[in-house]
Amino acid sequence: MYSVLGGQVQAAMDQTAYVWQRAWTPAVVSAISEHAELLDGLTVLCAEIEFDRLGQPTVVQIQPDWESLRAAKLPVTIAIRAATYAGSFEDGQTMTRCLLDTVQQAVRAARVEGLEPTAVEIDFDCATRNLEGYANWLHLIRARLDGPALSITTLPTWMGRPAAFAQLIEATDHFVLQVHSVQRAGHIDTDASLCDPQLAQGWVRQAAKFEKPYHVALPTYAYRLGYAASGELVEVAGENASSVQNPDWNYRVLRADPVEMAGLVRLLEGERPDNCLGVIWYRLALGCEMYNWDPLTWRSVMQGAVAHPGWQAHARVQSDGLLEIELTQGSAVAMEPPRAVELSWGEGFAVAWDGQRHYAVQRLSEHALLWQWPDTMSPPLLAQGTRWTIGWVRIQDAADLKITILNKYD
């Protein structure tokens, strides 16, 4: 497919996805089948290189469901994840040999299963000062690849050394520019975003200047941050997060904002720089993960749908002056529940009230109550159609009721 941009014919934007789950559960297999028609390719984690207590590299082999990948009939890139490593990057080093062997084994494993990889992608968070060494790794890998293209994941900070970055990607056929999880929220007062749209746009334009094809990696996920009483970061957790939270810590969740990501999709579709092939999503939406979008949200964002928060609040009249405070989520994309809901009235006297769903109630005045989500608890993402009763109040002779949602979107 092709589109016209600035009077020039341009290939339609790719939309591909990472399959980064270690365990290929039925949910993973089902998600591949359900989303295949919307995607132009998959990048599948096949192995991770870690270090044992003695500092020796060890390989964790992932066992993909090759049958589901063949059935999807999509181009498949094999991904190898390498743990943080300071060098040396010379041929003959233990880590270098381990990486080269792991790549070759992954390619062989795919071929044995009747799948020819389109590419091999190396995911390695290299220190910016070591880019030259990393480039040596890539030349060694390329010399041993028989058929598949070579790709790598890159970080925006690497472009701060343009000559070294150019040398690095020269060894590849194309690369992935990761524009998420770049900022570190080391203190609870740090203003950080999982993916800042303005910064991402600048990095995308900067990457285009290197005249090498690339994809932009956009996030679908979230992670929970735990902070000690001092405000210092002490825990980062994703899908492995414990449901039990430390009562002495404060928590916040950094999420991929569906509205902002949809805006980036629309921008890339309309003003895509030269050499930008499209988007790769991290990661495949399963529909059963606490810290990842649901499939409906992901599909909406992929189409560039700009869905503003759809929460509505109602005071449902019951009997004997009882009012139930109900929230309804009407947006096509999943949203966090409102941080606070205020109920006010002109006449009447509140005799009792309480909160539900973790909401606590604060009395603002004789004629106003506030239901508030606790600052120490991370809110969930709730899908379209969700109805929550967050509390109740009994008001004698209530009149002129007004209910207002208060949150970061106001």
Sequence and secondary structure as in RCSB ss.txt:
>XXXX:A:sequence
MYSVLGGQVQAAMDQTAYVWQRAWTPAVVSAISEHAELLDGLTVLCAEIEFDRLGQPTVVQIQPDWESLRAAKLP
VTIAIRAATYAGSFEDGQTMTRCLLDTVQQAVRAARVEGLEPTAVEIDFDCATRNLEGYANWLHLIRARLDGPAL
SITTLPTWMGRPAAFAQLIEATDHFVLQVHSVQRAGHIDTDASLCDPQLAQGWVRQAAKFEKPYHVALPTYAYRL
GYAASGELVEVAGENASSVQNPDWNYRVLRADPVEMAGLVRLLEGERPDNCLGVIWYRLALGCEMYNWDPLTWRS
VMQGAVAHPGWQAHARVQSDGLLEIELTQGSAVAMEPPRAVELSWGEGFAVAWDGQRHYAVQRLSEHALLWQWPD
TMSPPLLAQGTRWTIGWVRIQDAADLKITILNKYD
>XXXX:A:secstr
 EEEETTEEEE  EEEEEE  SS  HHHHHHHHHHGGG S EEEEEEEEEE TTS EEEEE    HHHHHHHT  
EEEEEEE       STTSHHHHHHHHHHHHHHHHHHHTT   SEEEEEE   GGGHHHHHHHHHHHHHH SSSEE
EEEE GGGGGSHHHHHHHHHTSSEEEEE SS S   BTT    SS HHHHHHHHHHHHTT S EEEEEE BEEEE
EE TTSBEEEEESTT  SS  TTSEEEEEE  HHHHHHHHHHHHHH  TTEEEEEEES   S  TTB  HHHHHH
HHTT      EEEEEEE STTEEEEEEEE  SS B   SEEEEE SEEEEEEEEE TT EEEEEETTEEEEE  T
TS    B TT EEEEEEEEEEEEES EEEEESTT 
